[in-house]
Amino acid sequence: MSLAKHKKAGTQMRFVIGFAILAFSFVLILGVWRGFFSEAEGATAEQLCRTFNAARTKGKVKIGEFTLFNVVPRTCRMLPKEIPSKDYENEYKEKSESAMLEISKSIARCWWQWLEGVEDDIFGTTKNPLAKKKCFTCYTFQINKGADSFQGAELTKFLDDNQHIVKDSSDMCNVNGGGTCIPKDTDCGENAKQIPSSRCKEEEICCNQKIECLNKGGSCEDNCPTGTKEYKGWLCSDNDKRCCVNDNDFLTYTDYVQDYMGEGTILIDVDEFKAMEETYAITFAAKTALWGDLRRQLSIPTSFLSDVTSAIIVSELNKVENECNIELDVSSGT
């Protein structure tokens, strides 16, 4: 073999070895990550799910509309619960109401983990209109002994009637909420400061008020005027002042899923919740463009997805498995 060919063969061999080491390292790191994520519990697992879902929206490698793969690893976990748990069992005199509160909180938390409906096709589907919707089960749960049975209609009413969150009615140009976009040639004023932000238009700046209530769209008053009510979660600089928020900015659990950030719906597909008799699931179903419209045109029946939107489904576990193409969680090795 000539010297040139020998050098070329050596270069090729080094490339193959280097690539093999790189691939092995990636697999090893991914395995370590997966092991860490699969061990995460509770709020940590939920936060990791949301954080990496946000990253995955930017990590798709695509050809046209087809997603080849995602460079950001999947981190979401399905978490089992017994409801009401110790944290909720004494919230109401009746344990069935405590159970409804915890289910409602879990519905909202599942929606939050999956970016509150702002990302269509979050699972990277191929938009096949005849395929089942892709879903992820955030929680499985059983109703604890000692809680009376309650109807699915009662849970729906609880979701409709009870407040979950207060809407930040500012421009939200601050990543932590709050902030107002104003023209660049305008001063933020004495009680606010300009902060870096990509959420205002190019010809605008983001001004962040020092007073939290004002920064998020409320007003600080001695007494809240008609059409507003006090919200104690946001502070005014004067402790004697009340933070007054528009009535329409107090959102129930239903409002939160329907139109807080993205558009969604809550589907309760359980006639009666019974203690220790059934395993139930809280599942996120992703919107896939064109699926719903074409399904209606072809009269394809389904008991769940009655609208063209992302959804939170509460159902018996075995039922949702039949209706959805369930994405496995990080502990399942997918």
Secondary structure, 3 states (H helix, E strand, C coil): CCHHHHHHHHHHHHHHHHHHHHHHHHHHHHHHHHHHHHHCCHHHHHHHHHHHHHHHCCCEEEECCEEEEECCCCCCCCEEEEECCCCCCCCCCCHHHHHHHHHHHHHHHHHHHCHHHCCCCCCCCCCCCCCCCEEEEEEEEEECCCCCCEEHHHHHHHHHHCEEEECCCCCCCCCCCCCEEEECCCCCCCCEEEECCCCCCCCEEEEEECCHHHHCCCEEECCCCCCEEECCCCCCCCCCCEEEEEHHHEEEHHHHHHHCCCCEEEEECCCEECECCCCEEEEEECCCCCHHHHHHHCCCCCCCCCCCCEEEEEEEHHHHHHHCEECCCHHHCC
